[in-house]
Amino acid sequence: MNQEIYEELLFARTLITETKGESIFHVLKHYFIEKAIPLSNIKSVATDGAPAMVGRYRGFISYLKQNVSGVLAIHCVIHRQHLVVKDLSVRLHESLHLVIDAVNRIRSNALNTRLFAQLCEENDEHFHQLPLHTEVRWLTKGLSLTRFFALFETILEFLDTKDKILKENLMKRKTDIAYLTDLFTKCNMVNLQFSVSCQS
């Protein structure tokens, strides 16, 4: 697919008054009419399973099926992944926050960032920076954890002079951090495969 087709198909609209299935459907229908795209072009739809989307009589999908026969409705795989990684066990959640604390400790000011980059260079590390993790974009956890684990020993060395307690806690949770790194990396790989298949 080329960029022009993406621009035609991808859109974001604000629901002004309510978020009922009928309102969602009318916003979509209006957009398709505006762009002269037949609704029959819709072959499948993925949702998060919310009642407004999948309600039997007044959900978005029921309105869509009234207008497009044979449309396939599925639960979004990415949303299911998000639910899995969002509801981590208490221990894994604590381990993830130790990683976030360590990244914030290193990235908290320009001096720490420069000193850490210098230490990475001295240790012949492939990377010299840690990406910040953000709650809004949960996929960044995978990228942050992969980089963090690749630099794990250098991070411990850096924290030895900055925060010994944090260093000790990270050492105790190394296996948890390795597990989280694998979990989020697998989720990211699946999402990348979706992106590639959508573009082809």
N, C-alpha and C positions, 0 to 999 in steps of 0.2 A: 504494500500500500504506500502511496506517496503522501507527501505532506498536505496537499490540497484535500485529499479524501479524509485524512485525520481531522482537519479543520472543519469539514462538513459534518463529521460524525460525533466528535467530542464537543460537549457543551456543559455548562453549569448554569442553573437557574435557581433563583430564590423563590421559595413558596411564601407568598405574602401573608396569607391569613391562617392557613391550616395545613396539616401534613397528612391528610386523608388520602387513601388510595385513588379516589376519583380525581382529586386535585392534582396529584402527581401525574396521573394518566393524561389529563387535559394539558398540562404543561408540555409533556412529551409530544402529544399529538399536534399541538400548536407549532412546536418547533419543526416537526416533520413537514407540516403543511407549508410553513414559512420557507423551508429549504427545498420544497418540491420533491421530497423523498416519500415514496409510498410506504405505508405502514407494513405492507406485506413483505418488505425487505427484512423485517425483523424475524429472525429464525429462532433465536433463543434469548433468554434474559436470566441474569444472575442477580440474586438479592441477598440481603443479610438476614432474611427470615422474620423481619419485623411484621407485626399484624397489619400495618398499613400497606405492606407490600404483598403479603401472601394470604390475607383474609379471604375466606371462601366466597363471600358474596360482595364485599365492598373493598377488597384489596386491589392494589394496582394490577396484579397479574390477572385477576378475574375480568377487569375492564379491558385489559390488553387482549385476552383470549376471545372476548366478544367481538373484537375488531380484527384480530389476526388468528385465523384457525390454524391449529397445529403448532403454535409456538411452544417451544420447550422451555420450561422454567426449572432452574436449578438453584441450589444454595451456593453462594459464592465460596470457593475454596480458600481464597485469600482471607475472607472474613473468618472462616473456621480456624485457619492458622493463627490469626490475630487473637481469637478467643483462647487458644491453647497457650500461647506465649504470654498472654496477659495474666492468666490465672496460674502463676507459678507457685510451687510450694513455698512455705515460709522461709525455709533454708535457702532455696535457690534465689528467692527474692532478695534476701539479705546479701547473698553473694554478689548478685547483680549490682546492688547499691554500693558494695565495697569497691567494685570496678568503677562505678560512676564517681565515687568520692575520690578515688586515686586519680582519675582523669582530671577532675576539677582541681585537685591539689596541684597537679602539674601545670594545668592550663590556666590557673587562677590569676597569674600575672605574667607580664612579658619576660621578666627575668627568669622565672622558673621554666618557661617555655624554651628560652634560649639555652639555659643550662642543660635541660633535658636533651635538646637537639645536639648539643656538643657531646654529651655523654654517649648518645646513640652513634655519633660519628666515630668517637674513640673506640667503641665496641664493635665497629664495622657492621652495624645494623643496616638492614635494607631500608627501613623506614626511620624517619627522624621526628615524626609528629604523631600525636594521638588525636583522632577525630572526636569531636564532641558528640555525645549521644543526646537525642532529643525525644521526649515522650510523644510529641505530636506525630512524628514520623517513625513508627516502631521498627521499620526495616533498617534504620540506622544502627539499631542495637547489634545486628549481625556484623556490620562493617566495623563498628567500634570494638566489639569483642574479638574479632579476628585479628585486628591490629594490636589490641591490648595483649592478647595471648602470645603473639609473635614477639612482642617486646617485653615479655613477663620478667625475665631475669634482670634486664636493664632497669625496668620500673622498680623492682625491689632494691636494686643498687641505689637508685636515685632517692627512694624513700628512706633509705637507711640513715640519711643525714637530715631528713625533713620530718618524717612521721613514722617512728619505729613501731608504734602500736598498729597503725594501718598496714605496715609491711608484714608484721606477724600475722595479722588477720588474713591478709591475702595469701600468705604461704599456707595457712591452715585450709583455705578454701580453693586451693589450686585445682583440685579435681572437679569441684563444682563449676569453676570458671571454664575449664576445658569442656565440660558437658554442655554448658550454656552456649559456648562458642560453636560447638557442633550443631546444636539444636537450631540456633538462629541462622547459621550458615546454610543448613538444609532448607529452611523456609525461604531464604533469599534465592537459593538455586531454583526452587520450584517457581517462584515468582518471575525470575529471569526467563525460564523456559516458557512461561505464559506470554511474556512480552515478545519473545522471538517468534512464537507460533502465531501471535496476533499480527505481526508485521509481514509474515510470509503469505 
